[in-house]
């Protein structure tokens, strides 16, 4: 059997991959967490070789894109690459050699992708990926997507932009819809700096979709929105999000699903947390002695 390169998808939503994570700050070996806009952040990936042959000189390319369900080459910006030699059955964590500075206009709420290219892979990808090539993690095991963003709970509605882009040769007809509730795996929470946090049982999150920005008085928007995007163009949709205070170390989930004829084509996961509770937790940890932390 040849080499078999995999960057694992998230479960149950493939765009929730825990094999891609961010380390904010100047130390690439620091703790993982949410990216900080306008400053240097480091991107990490985890690549596996489940085949029976080695793959040396594996290159993992990292990309960022505006928040969107489906992403294609040309709509994503390459950050840099990481390299690894993978014997049969090996797993390696790799660091992107170029720091990533998230754009301030999105507040750091970008989607991330990792793509592995390696010699002797059982089902190699085109290298380089051609313009318009759709990143499809469900079809390509060497591709993973991390469309997960942490949002701070706020009593006033905040607006988050979601991009829907059409490929150059076809009109895109899709539906965006909201999905409330659920929980994230522990390994994914750890990469967000939310280790041992729990899903809130009674979270009050008010959210809606709209074609244009609107204020609190206009209402939250729609739970479903049908869209038609001309070929080669993109459309901005606005997510209005408001959440009451959450209990300490608890989070609420909201997903924006992009569907086509009832089939989920992609999505974005928003993890709503309470900043004051998080700061309180961090402050409490600072008061512990090293012996208490070790226990």
C-alpha positions, -999 to +999 in steps of 0.1 A: +000+000+000+014+035-008+014+064+015-020+077+027-020+113+039-048+125+061-057+157+079-087+147+100-121+164+096-142+175+125-170+154+140-200+157+134-193+188+112-163+184+090-155+221+091-148+217+129-114+201+124-092+199+155-062+191+133-058+228+126-053+253+154-040+288+162-015+300+187-019+337+193+011+358+203+048+358+195+056+323+208+045+295+184+049+270+212+024+289+235-011+278+244-037+275+216-066+300+215-087+323+194-068+343+168-062+380+176-068+404+147-040+427+136-012+408+154+009+378+146-006+344+152+009+310+144-009+282+125-004+245+134-016+214+117-016+177+124-010+153+095-012+115+095+003+088+072-019+057+076-002+040+046+025+013+045+051+035+027+069+066+039+062+100+024+091+123+028+091+161+022+053+163+029+042+199+024+012+213+043-002+245+029-022+268+051-049+292+039-074+317+053-106+329+038-136+351+047-162+333+067-181+311+043-194+276+040-179+265+007-144+278-003-125+275-036-090+283-046-089+320-055-113+329-027-087+318-001-053+334+006-023+312+012-004+320+044+025+297+041+036+261+044+050+235+068+071+204+060+074+169+075+089+135+068+062+108+076+072+072+080+044+046+077+018+050+105+033+083+117+015+114+129+033+148+131+023+182+143+037+209+119+041+246+122+034+270+094+067+289+088+050+322+081+031+340+109-006+348+102-020+383+108-058+381+107-075+411+091-091+435+115-121+441+093-133+406+102-122+408+138-101+377+133-132+357+124-116+339+094-119+303+081-087+282+080-077+254+057-048+230+056-039+209+025-012+181+025+009+173-006+033+144-004+052+119-025+037+085-031+002+095-017-025+071-026-047+098-041-026+129-048-041+163-053-031+186-082+000+206-072-004+235-074-042+235-069-058+251-100-078+283-096-114+276-088-106+242-073-131+236-046-117+227-011-139+197-004-127+180+028-154+153+025-139+142-008-102+148-002-087+134+030-056+156+026-078+187+031-093+199+064-113+230+072-116+249+104-146+273+102-148+278+140-148+312+156-153+324+192-178+352+197-182+371+229-217+372+244-233+407+243-267+421+251-267+443+220-268+426+187-235+423+168-232+418+131-210+391+116-205+388+078-208+355+060-196+353+023-213+331-003-192+327-034-200+312-068-175+294-090-166+311-123-187+289-146-220+284-127-247+304-109-249+293-073-283+286-057-281+278-021-299+283+012-283+295+044-300+283+076-292+285+113-288+256+137-288+262+174-273+242+202-251+212+204-216+205+219-180+204+207-155+176+212-130+181+240-100+181+217-115+209+196-124+229+227-088+226+239-075+242+207-098+272+213-084+277+248-117+264+263-104+232+278-130+216+302-157+240+292-192+226+289-221+233+266-247+255+283-280+237+288-302+268+288-284+294+266-305+323+253-290+332+219-310+353+195-297+352+159-310+358+124-298+362+088-303+393+066-292+405+032-281+439+046-269+453+079-296+462+103-300+475+139-315+460+170-349+475+163-352+457+130-355+423+146-330+394+145-336+384+108-344+351+092-336+316+102-334+305+066-324+326+036-325+315-001-297+330-023-287+331-059-252+343-066-241+351-102-212+330-115-178+343-104-192+367-079-197+367-041-224+379-018-222+392+018-249+380+042-252+394+077-256+373+108-271+392+138-262+376+171-272+385+206-267+364+237-274+369+274-247+362+300-236+326+302-227+306+333-191+303+341-171+279+319-201+273+296-206+281+260-234+282+234-232+270+198-247+284+167-240+270+132-247+286+098-253+259+073-249+263+036-273+238+019-281+229-017-313+210-024-313+199+012-277+187+012-252+204+036-224+218+015-205+235+043-209+257+074-195+279+100-196+272+138-198+301+162-189+294+199-205+320+221-187+327+254-190+352+282-158+374+284-163+383+320-166+347+331-136+338+310-115+366+326-127+355+360-116+320+353-082+332+341-078+354+372-086+325+394-060+303+378-034+330+384-041+328+421-032+291+423+001+280+435+022+256+413+013+227+436-024+235+432-022+237+394-003+204+393-030+187+412 
